C-alpha cells in the first residue's frame, strides 16, 4: 500500500490479502466470485499457477479456469493483474511448470491484462544475490529483502501498467511500385 500510494500520488490504496497458501486456480476462481460480491474491489491481484504446476493440473484445465475467471472479473468491471509462478532453479526444465507459465503469458496477451513476471524477477534476483558455494534458497525461503524487492517490483509494474502509453504502432513498410 505504502509503495503504491507513494508512487501514484493522490490515490488511496487498500490492499486486502485474501490468498490461501496451497490453493489451486479452480478453488480460487470460485472463491474470487464470492469475494468480489462481498467487497467490490477495483483490482484483483491474482498470483496463480505455482500450486497448479506442483499438483500437475493439466495445462488445458488450468488455462480454461484462469481464462474464464479473468473474463468473469472483466465482465463485473474488476480489473485483474496476474502474478506468475515462483522461480525455482530445479524447475527450469520441468515441462508442466513451464507450460503453466506459458499459459499465463497467453491469457495475459489474449485478454490484455497485466502479467507480472514473478518468475523472471526472482530469477534475476537469485542470480544477483547468489553467493558461490552457498546452497540454493529453499523453494519459498527468500528473506525479507527478496519480498521487499518483489513488492517494489509489483508496485512499479502496476504504476507503469496504469500510466504508460503503449508505443505507437509503426505502419508496415510499403512495397515499392514495380518499374515499367
Secondary structure, DSSP 8 states (H G I E B T S, - for coil): -HHHHHHSTT----------TT--HHHHHHHHHHHHHHH--SEEEEE-SHHHHHTT--HHHHHHHHHHHHHHHHHTT-EEEEE-----GGGTT-HHHHHHHHHHHHHHHHHT-EEE-HHHHHHHHHHHH--TTS----TT---HHHHHHHHHHHHHHHHHHHH-----------------
